[in-house]
């Protein structure tokens, strides 16, 4: 069976003609790379009016959780510290959570666990957050007070579990990704990802 083709002609450095034959009946895929600043994407992915929760869902923490100056890392019950080798990645994660207005450390861990348990449903939020949890600067100290280790373990628990598994691991936080993320906007980005190679950047 005959097939249609097109021919293009070009010349090399010596002036000799070269021909490229293209079979027009053969399916062809063209890759397009789209670089998207995270600072542009995240505001579109967040809920404008998300679920209002209290710090760790304890009734006696209402005033503390509503105080914008309150830093959960200073909570003596948590006593977390930042691994100096991963301060840059933690700073990025903090800035991402700032868009979502999530200050509570337990809810942050649960959110990361949920993203890892079902990354395709929460793309591109899952891609943006979880890529910062790659141990790129050597072994991570396995300490429950090491904030990077806490986040890393939360994501690992999600990867090895199933959707809904994280609720049992973090029962004091009732926050879910659907409370924080604009699911309709996520679906738009997921459709775009089917035809474009999307890369989220910090610039």
C-alpha positions as CSV (number, residue, x, y, z in Angstrom):
1,X,0.0,0.0,0.0
2,X,1.4,3.4,-1.0
3,X,1.9,6.0,1.7
4,X,2.0,9.7,1.3
5,X,5.2,11.5,2.2
6,X,6.7,15.0,2.1
7,X,10.2,16.0,1.4
8,X,12.2,18.9,2.7
9,X,15.6,20.0,1.4
10,X,18.4,21.6,3.3
11,X,22.1,22.1,2.7
12,X,25.1,21.1,4.9
13,X,28.1,23.2,5.6
14,X,29.7,22.1,2.3
15,X,26.7,23.2,0.3
16,X,25.6,19.7,-0.5
17,X,21.8,19.1,-0.5
18,X,20.3,16.8,2.1
19,X,16.8,15.4,2.1
20,X,14.4,14.6,4.9
21,X,11.5,12.3,4.2
22,X,8.4,12.5,6.4
23,X,5.7,9.9,6.2
24,X,2.5,11.9,6.7
25,X,0.5,8.8,7.6
26,X,2.6,7.9,10.6
27,X,1.5,9.4,13.9
28,X,3.9,12.0,15.2
29,X,4.2,13.6,18.6
30,X,5.8,17.0,19.2
31,X,6.9,17.7,22.8
32,X,6.3,21.2,24.1
33,X,8.0,22.3,27.4
34,X,6.1,24.8,29.4
35,X,7.9,26.4,32.3
36,X,5.4,27.8,34.9
37,X,6.5,29.8,37.9
38,X,5.2,28.3,41.2
39,X,4.3,31.8,42.4
40,X,1.9,32.0,39.5
41,X,0.5,28.4,39.8
42,X,-0.1,28.1,43.5
43,X,-2.5,31.0,44.0
44,X,-4.7,29.5,41.2
45,X,-4.7,26.2,43.0
46,X,-5.8,27.3,46.4
47,X,-9.3,27.7,47.8
48,X,-10.2,31.3,48.4
49,X,-12.3,30.3,51.4
50,X,-11.1,27.0,52.7
51,X,-12.0,25.0,55.8
52,X,-11.3,26.9,59.0
53,X,-9.6,24.6,61.4
54,X,-8.1,25.1,64.8
55,X,-4.5,24.3,65.8
56,X,-4.4,20.5,66.0
57,X,-8.2,20.6,66.4
58,X,-7.9,21.2,70.2
59,X,-10.6,23.5,71.6
60,X,-8.1,25.2,74.0
61,X,-5.9,26.3,71.1
62,X,-8.4,28.5,69.4
63,X,-6.8,31.8,70.3
64,X,-3.3,30.6,69.5
65,X,-4.3,29.2,66.1
66,X,-6.0,32.4,65.1
67,X,-2.9,34.5,65.9
68,X,-1.1,35.2,62.6
69,X,2.2,35.7,64.5
70,X,2.0,32.2,66.1
71,X,4.7,29.9,64.7
72,X,3.9,26.2,65.3
73,X,7.6,25.4,65.2
74,X,7.9,27.2,68.6
75,X,5.2,25.0,70.1
76,X,6.9,23.3,73.1
77,X,4.8,20.2,72.5
78,X,6.3,19.8,69.0
79,X,9.9,21.1,69.7
80,X,10.9,20.9,66.0
81,X,14.1,22.1,64.5
82,X,15.2,22.7,60.9
83,X,18.1,20.5,59.6
84,X,20.7,23.1,58.4
85,X,21.3,20.9,55.3
86,X,17.7,21.3,54.2
87,X,16.9,24.8,55.3
88,X,16.5,26.0,51.7
89,X,14.0,23.2,50.9
90,X,12.1,23.8,54.1
91,X,11.9,27.5,53.3
92,X,10.3,26.7,50.0
93,X,7.8,24.4,51.6
94,X,7.0,27.1,54.2
95,X,6.3,29.5,51.4
96,X,4.0,27.0,49.6
97,X,2.1,26.4,52.8
98,X,1.8,30.2,53.3
99,X,-0.3,30.3,50.1
100,X,-2.6,27.6,51.6
101,X,-2.7,29.3,55.0
102,X,-1.6,26.1,56.8
103,X,0.5,26.8,59.9
104,X,-0.2,23.7,62.0
105,X,2.6,21.2,61.7
106,X,0.4,18.1,62.2
107,X,-1.9,19.3,59.4
108,X,1.1,20.0,57.2
109,X,2.4,16.5,57.6
110,X,-1.1,15.1,56.9
111,X,-1.4,17.2,53.8
112,X,2.0,15.9,52.5
113,X,0.9,12.3,53.3
114,X,-2.3,12.8,51.4
115,X,-0.5,14.2,48.3
116,X,1.9,11.3,48.3
117,X,-0.9,8.8,48.7
118,X,-2.7,10.0,45.5
119,X,-0.3,12.3,43.6
120,X,-2.2,12.0,40.3
121,X,-5.4,13.3,41.8
122,X,-3.6,16.3,43.3
123,X,-1.3,17.2,40.5
124,X,0.3,19.7,40.1
125,X,0.2,20.5,43.9
126,X,1.7,17.1,44.6
127,X,4.5,17.7,42.2
128,X,5.3,21.2,43.6
129,X,5.4,20.0,47.3
130,X,6.9,16.6,47.0
131,X,9.8,17.5,44.8
132,X,11.2,19.5,47.8
133,X,11.3,16.4,49.9
134,X,14.0,14.7,47.9
135,X,17.1,14.1,50.2
136,X,19.6,15.9,48.0
137,X,22.2,16.8,50.6
138,X,23.1,13.5,52.1
139,X,21.4,11.3,54.7
140,X,18.6,12.9,56.7
141,X,18.9,12.6,60.5
142,X,16.1,10.2,61.6
143,X,14.8,12.3,64.5
144,X,11.1,13.0,65.2
145,X,12.0,16.6,66.1
146,X,13.7,17.1,62.7
147,X,11.1,18.9,60.7
148,X,12.5,17.7,57.3
149,X,12.4,14.2,58.6
150,X,8.8,14.6,59.8
151,X,7.8,15.8,56.4
152,X,9.8,13.1,54.6
153,X,8.3,10.3,56.8
154,X,4.8,11.7,56.2
155,X,5.3,11.5,52.4
156,X,6.7,8.0,52.7
157,X,3.7,6.9,54.7
158,X,1.5,8.2,51.9
159,X,3.5,6.5,49.1
160,X,3.3,3.2,50.9
161,X,-0.4,3.6,51.9
162,X,-3.6,4.2,50.2
163,X,-5.9,7.3,49.9
164,X,-7.5,7.7,53.3
165,X,-4.6,6.0,55.1
166,X,-3.3,9.3,56.3
167,X,-6.5,10.1,58.2
168,X,-5.7,7.3,60.6
169,X,-2.1,8.5,61.0
170,X,-3.0,12.0,61.8
171,X,-6.4,11.8,63.6
172,X,-6.1,15.2,65.3
173,X,-6.3,17.0,61.9
174,X,-9.5,16.8,59.9
175,X,-8.1,18.9,57.1
176,X,-8.0,17.3,53.6
177,X,-6.4,18.5,50.3
178,X,-9.9,19.2,48.9
179,X,-10.4,21.7,51.8
180,X,-7.3,23.6,50.7
181,X,-7.1,23.1,46.9
182,X,-9.2,24.3,44.1
183,X,-10.0,20.9,42.6
184,X,-11.5,22.5,39.4
185,X,-8.3,24.3,38.8
186,X,-6.3,21.1,39.4
187,X,-8.3,19.3,36.7
188,X,-7.5,22.1,34.2
189,X,-3.8,21.7,34.9
190,X,-4.1,17.9,34.6
191,X,-5.7,18.3,31.2
192,X,-2.9,20.6,30.1
193,X,-0.3,18.1,31.4
194,X,-1.7,15.6,28.9
195,X,-0.5,17.6,25.9
196,X,2.3,19.7,27.4
197,X,5.4,18.9,29.4
198,X,4.9,21.2,32.3
199,X,7.8,22.2,34.6
200,X,7.1,24.2,37.7
201,X,10.0,26.6,38.6
202,X,10.8,28.8,41.5
203,X,11.6,31.7,39.2
